[in-house]
Amino acid sequence: MDSLNQRVFVVTGGSGAIGRPICRAFAKAGAKVAVVDRHADRELAQQLGGLALDVDLSSAPAAGAMVTATVQSLGRLDGLIHVVGGFAMGKLHEVDVGLYDRMFDVNVRTLFHALRAVLPTLIAQKSGFICGFASEPAWTGKAPMSSLYGAAKSAVATLLRSLDPELKGTAVDVSILYPMGAVDTPANRKDIPGADPATFIDPEEIAQTLVFAASRNPRGRVTELPVFPPRK
């Protein structure tokens, strides 16, 4: 196991219900965290001794500025945890045509921009950790009633799987996180009325899974990370 002490991680979507526990878990493990979001949680960043950055990752220049600001403020960059994403339901022939752009922009384009921004630094130092969020449909290959979402998250998984061999010769590790069910967030509690939140995935467990993956050394990498809800 490698220590996360003083290593610096960018957590995109870091102000959200999943991102906040990740930021806290990495800080508790000794890392410094850049909390990145459209409206970054400055109070959280201050509590953790980190950095808050307002960033719109639909913009490539904004992603580049994110890396510059992180290195200038925190001294280095060791990894990216990309939590940014979006979900939508609907039968394929019934959804608005604009949903295609929305699903691929928020799930794939943001990751593409973030990766292009952080990779030069990580490749130059030949070390680092990258993780992006896919989904259960990306694992199973099926997404009835949410086919565009499933297609976008499958693209996320394929992008990251393809990136991994491109990094041969470095110790830059790539992992893919698959929540294999609903995560316990305020949005999911609202959107799935009547469901028992105890049957949802605990965001704290996702955070601990990522700390585990980020602290592996190159001789024991963990590349695929499905996290399951409780047995029903």
C-alpha positions in Angstrom: 0.0 0.0 0.0 1.3 3.5 -0.9 0.7 6.4 1.5 -1.6 9.2 0.3 0.2 11.6 2.7 0.6 15.0 1.1 -0.4 13.8 -2.3 -2.7 16.1 -4.2 -6.0 15.0 -5.8 -8.5 16.9 -7.9 -12.0 15.8 -7.1 -14.4 17.1 -9.8 -18.0 17.3 -8.6 -16.5 17.6 -5.2 -19.3 19.7 -3.8 -21.9 17.0 -4.5 -23.5 14.3 -2.3 -21.0 11.8 -3.6 -18.0 14.1 -4.0 -18.0 15.5 -0.5 -17.4 12.1 1.2 -14.7 11.4 -1.3 -12.9 14.7 -0.5 -13.2 14.0 3.3 -12.0 10.5 3.0 -8.9 11.5 0.9 -8.1 14.3 3.3 -8.4 11.9 6.3 -6.0 9.6 4.5 -3.5 12.4 4.4 -4.0 13.8 0.9 -4.6 17.4 -0.1 -7.8 18.0 -2.1 -8.9 20.5 -4.7 -12.7 20.6 -4.4 -13.8 21.3 -8.0 -17.3 22.1 -9.0 -19.4 24.7 -10.9 -19.9 26.3 -7.5 -17.2 24.8 -5.3 -17.9 24.2 -1.6 -15.4 26.7 0.0 -16.4 25.8 3.5 -15.5 22.1 2.8 -12.2 23.0 1.2 -11.3 25.2 4.2 -12.2 22.5 6.6 -10.0 20.1 4.8 -7.1 22.5 4.3 -7.6 22.2 0.5 -8.5 24.4 -2.4 -12.0 25.3 -3.8 -12.2 25.9 -7.6 -15.2 27.0 -9.6 -14.8 25.2 -12.9 -17.1 24.4 -15.8 -15.5 21.3 -17.3 -17.5 21.6 -20.5 -14.7 24.1 -21.4 -11.2 22.7 -22.2 -9.5 26.0 -21.2 -11.3 25.9 -17.8 -10.0 22.4 -17.3 -6.4 23.5 -18.0 -6.8 26.5 -15.6 -8.0 24.0 -13.0 -4.7 22.1 -13.2 -2.6 25.3 -13.2 -4.4 26.6 -10.1 -4.1 23.3 -8.3 -0.3 23.1 -8.8 0.2 26.7 -8.0 -1.8 26.5 -4.7 -1.1 23.0 -3.5 2.3 22.5 -5.0 1.8 19.4 -7.1 -0.8 17.1 -8.7 -1.1 13.3 -8.1 -4.5 12.3 -9.3 -8.0 13.0 -10.6 -11.2 11.6 -9.2 -13.9 12.5 -11.8 -17.3 12.4 -10.2 -19.1 14.8 -12.6 -22.0 13.1 -14.4 -25.7 13.1 -15.0 -28.6 10.7 -15.3 -31.8 10.7 -17.3 -34.5 8.2 -18.1 -36.8 7.8 -21.0 -37.5 5.4 -24.0 -35.1 6.1 -26.8 -37.8 7.0 -29.3 -39.6 9.3 -26.9 -36.8 11.4 -25.4 -36.0 14.9 -26.6 -33.2 14.9 -29.2 -31.3 17.3 -27.0 -30.9 14.7 -24.3 -28.2 13.0 -26.5 -25.9 16.1 -26.2 -26.7 16.5 -22.5 -25.8 12.9 -21.6 -22.6 12.8 -23.6 -21.5 16.3 -22.6 -21.9 15.9 -18.9 -20.6 12.4 -18.7 -18.0 12.1 -21.4 -17.0 15.6 -22.5 -16.2 16.7 -19.0 -14.1 13.6 -18.4 -12.3 14.1 -21.7 -11.4 17.7 -20.9 -10.3 16.8 -17.3 -8.1 14.0 -18.5 -6.4 16.1 -21.2 -5.7 18.7 -18.6 -4.2 16.4 -15.9 -2.4 13.8 -18.0 0.6 15.9 -19.1 1.6 16.4 -15.5 1.0 12.8 -14.4 2.8 11.4 -17.4 5.8 13.8 -16.9 6.2 12.6 -13.3 5.4 9.0 -14.3 3.0 8.5 -11.4 -0.5 9.2 -10.4 -4.1 7.9 -10.1 -7.1 8.5 -12.2 -10.6 7.3 -11.6 -13.9 8.0 -13.4 -17.4 7.0 -12.6 -19.2 4.7 -14.9 -22.5 2.9 -13.9 -24.3 -0.4 -13.6 -25.4 -0.2 -17.3 -21.7 0.2 -18.3 -21.0 -3.1 -16.4 -24.0 -5.1 -17.6 -24.4 -3.6 -21.1 -28.1 -3.0 -20.6 -29.9 0.2 -19.7 -33.7 -0.2 -20.4 -35.5 3.1 -20.0 -32.2 5.0 -19.8 -30.3 4.0 -23.0 -28.6 7.3 -23.7 -27.3 7.4 -20.1 -26.1 3.8 -20.4 -24.4 4.6 -23.7 -22.6 7.6 -22.3 -21.5 5.7 -19.2 -20.3 2.9 -21.4 -18.3 5.4 -23.3 -16.7 6.6 -20.1 -15.7 3.0 -19.2 -14.3 2.4 -22.7 -12.4 5.6 -22.7 -10.7 4.8 -19.4 -10.0 1.2 -20.3 -8.4 2.4 -23.5 -6.3 5.0 -21.7 -4.8 2.5 -19.3 -2.5 0.7 -21.9 -1.6 4.1 -23.3 0.1 4.8 -20.0 2.4 1.8 -20.2 5.9 2.7 -18.8 4.5 4.9 -16.1 3.0 4.3 -12.7 -0.1 6.3 -13.6 -3.0 4.0 -12.6 -6.5 4.1 -14.0 -9.6 2.8 -12.3 -13.3 2.8 -13.1 -15.9 3.0 -10.4 -19.3 1.3 -11.1 -22.1 2.1 -8.6 -24.2 -1.0 -9.1 -27.4 0.5 -8.0 -28.8 3.8 -6.6 -26.5 5.8 -4.4 -27.9 7.3 -1.2 -28.2 11.0 -2.2 -30.9 13.6 -1.6 -31.7 13.5 -5.3 -32.2 9.8 -5.4 -34.3 9.8 -2.2 -36.5 12.4 -4.0 -36.6 10.7 -7.4 -37.2 7.2 -6.0 -40.1 7.8 -3.6 -41.1 4.9 -1.3 -37.7 3.2 -1.6 -35.9 2.3 1.6 -32.7 4.4 1.7 -31.1 1.5 3.6 -31.1 -0.4 0.3 -29.1 2.3 -1.5 -25.3 2.4 -1.8 -23.6 4.4 1.0 -21.5 7.2 -0.5 -19.1 6.8 2.4 -18.4 3.3 1.1 -17.7 4.6 -2.4 -15.2 7.0 -0.8 -13.4 4.3 1.1 -13.2 2.2 -2.0 -11.5 5.0 -3.9 -9.0 5.5 -1.1 -8.2 1.8 -1.3 -7.7 1.9 -5.0 -5.6 5.1 -5.0 -3.3 3.7 -2.3 -2.4 0.5 -4.3 1.1 0.3 -5.7 1.8 -0.6 -9.3 2.3 -4.3 -8.4 -1.3 -4.6 -7.2 -3.5 -2.3 -9.3 -7.3 -2.3 -9.0 -8.8 -1.2 -12.3 -12.5 -2.2 -12.1 -14.4 -1.2 -9.0 -18.0 -2.4 -8.9 -19.7 -1.3 -5.6 -22.9 -3.1 -4.8 -25.9 -2.1 -2.7 -27.0 -4.4 0.2 -28.6 -7.7 -0.7 -32.4 -7.5 -0.8 
